[in-house]
Amino acid sequence: MLSLQLLIPILLCGASLFWLLQILHVLRTDRRYFESHTHKLVWFLVVLLSYIVGAIWFFVWKRRAIAARREAARQEAVDALAAACRRLRPEAHDGPNEGVAAEAPPGS
């Protein structure tokens, strides 16, 4: 079975080849197969812009995924640091009223 590290580049190359063939097909097709001369241009732009929109979407998605991973790693580091501090000085991390002797009420 193919590993994921090998499968992804193969799929990307296949998709790139497919879209390259689509662009070449649109460019080589005679105008008489389209309803008007502008339809050929429209189809060419659709194929070309799908790359641009897809690239922008991938860029935004990748930035969000990286930011989420960074935030998770940062939170994990903060949690680990807090746990280490609690192990070193457990009395300092009790609640605000825990470990404090009860004071006598005023006037007693």
HELIX and SHEET records of a PDB file:
HELIX    1   1 LEU A    4  ARG A   28  1                                  25    
HELIX    2   2 ARG A   31  TYR A   33  5                                   3    
HELIX    3   3 HIS A   37  LEU A   88  1                                  52    
HELIX    4   4 PRO A   90  HIS A   93  5                                   4    
END                                                                             
